Amino acid sequence: MSQTNLGIIVVGAGNVGGYWLDNFAPELPVGAEIVAIVRSTRYLTNCQGNVSNWREDFSNTTQHSPADALAVILQQLEACSHPHKVVLDLTADERIRHHYTDWIAAGAHIISANKYAGASSNQDYQKLRAALQQHQRHWLANTTVGAGLPIQAAIQERLRGNDTIHKISGLCSGSLSWILRQFQASDKAFSYWVKQAAELGYTEPDPRQDLGGHDVARKLTILAREAGWTIDPNDVQLQSLVPPELRQVDLSQFWQQINKLDAYLQPWLETDSAKPMDYLGTVALTNGQLTANAELTSFAADSLFATVRTGDSAFQIYSDHYCEGPLTVQGPGVGAALTASGVHSDVLTLFSELNS
Ligand SMILES: NC(=O)c1ccc[n+]([C@@H]2O[C@H](COP(=O)([O-])OP(=O)(O)OC[C@H]3O[C@@H](n4cnc5c(N)ncnc54)[C@H](OP(=O)(O)O)[C@@H]3O)[C@@H](O)[C@H]2O)c1
């Protein structure tokens, strides 16, 4: 093993970050070590790879402002004497992506589970790509779609094989799939299953994030960019499952009027379980023209999208080489363990790239 030294700054120690610190950090290769762990208002610095008691160590830290916690990342990068450095963005905070270019300029590679940088506006995305190019840094983000599923890896592999991708479609929202399947298998209203999903923690705190299709738009944007296509998240045509009058009201009013979803969606909701329905996202490049959309779709009962297990993600890639039947990636696409495992795979990929 080469003596390359990789200093790791972990930003976010929630479900995914916590799982990675507990289960994968102890398995880091010789030469890679954690130098800091940063949470929203607390941080551990100068760790020198010794993070086995990180939870207890955090309980002995003092609370700071979120801005101070973020400032520590740059300080640690500047103080870090390791020849190579990486920041793991394991937060769900939209604002974090605005710091990537500073971290890159300070010498860091980036690994993200956080989707927001990959799904930022075309202008911001191009700025980030330019910074990576200028400073010759790597950015790996294989868990941003489908958690541990190798969907981005499948796209990269097709492109390396000189294949031309024409279309990618998939069930990208575990929460919408769960709600729709429960709805179709029961005689209860759609709004009932939205409430159940929220109570079980399957939706965002504001379920309109899921029902509006915004999360699916982010994932389609990331996949399209992986395929080398230029796209802005606003280019994705979304069927919102939220009635117009409930889109701007505050969350408590949304919950009070949630029954309005049932009448609004009635024309689209398929109650015939022989015609399974899901929220399908598709992005395609045809004759140089990019189209991207996400909407309620019914499938033939024996089709892939009808038969995936509840909560699983499934993707199909159509290309020159996969024109008669698509390349399919499917399986559980959510969960801290799978995501942390995918993050670890990105860390090892970076480590071996830096050693090659
Ligand atoms: N869970 C999954 O199945 C899954 C799958 C694929 C991708 N992801 C992505 O993985 C990321 C992490 O998900 P999660 O479920 O672990 O989230 P989480 O449990 O909410 O944890 C988020 C962590 O980020 C920290 N944080 C938030 N804002 C911060 C800030 N401004 N500066 C520093 N730290 C900050 C939080 O700090 P505190 O500890 O102080 O609250 C917390 O430790 C998300 O982007 C999610 O979309 C998750």
The ligand as a Gaussian input file, in Angstrom:
#p B3LYP/6-31G(d) Opt

LIG

0 1
 N      -30.988000       8.243000       4.317000
 C      -31.014000       7.789000       3.065000
 O      -31.590000       6.750000       2.737000
 C      -30.289000       8.553000       1.999000
 C      -30.109000       7.988000       0.723000
 C      -29.379000       8.694000      -0.244000
 C      -28.896000       9.962000       0.060000
 N      -29.141000      10.494000       1.303000
 C      -28.644000      11.825000       1.580000
 O      -27.676000      11.767000       2.615000
 C      -27.665000      13.019000       3.298000
 C      -27.716000      12.778000       4.798000
 O      -28.954000      12.151000       5.110000
 P      -29.287000      11.776000       6.623000
 O      -30.508000      10.948000       6.571000
 O      -28.058000      11.268000       7.304000
 O      -29.635000      13.225000       7.232000
 P      -29.752000      13.627000       8.787000
 O      -29.954000      12.407000       9.628000
 O      -30.719000      14.743000       8.846000
 O      -28.284000      14.171000       9.173000
 C      -27.809000      15.376000       8.655000
 C      -26.527000      15.736000       9.366000
 O      -26.039000      16.920000       8.747000
 C      -25.718000      17.872000       9.774000
 N      -25.910000      19.225000       9.255000
 C      -27.054000      19.807000       8.825000
 N      -26.810000      21.066000       8.433000
 C      -25.483000      21.274000       8.617000
 C      -24.627000      22.380000       8.415000
 N      -25.089000      23.538000       7.928000
 N      -23.307000      22.248000       8.713000
 C      -22.837000      21.076000       9.201000
 N      -23.602000      19.990000       9.431000
 C      -24.911000      20.095000       9.132000
 C      -26.683000      17.566000      10.906000
 O      -26.141000      18.131000      12.086000
 P      -26.748000      17.873000      13.561000
 O      -26.243000      16.508000      13.924000
 O      -26.170000      18.961000      14.360000
 O      -28.239000      17.929000      13.390000
 C      -26.696000      16.037000      10.860000
 O      -25.591000      15.522000      11.575000
 C      -28.864000      13.812000       2.760000
 O      -28.429000      14.747000       1.812000
 C      -29.731000      12.747000       2.122000
 O      -30.523000      13.256000       1.064000
 C      -29.787000       9.816000       2.269000

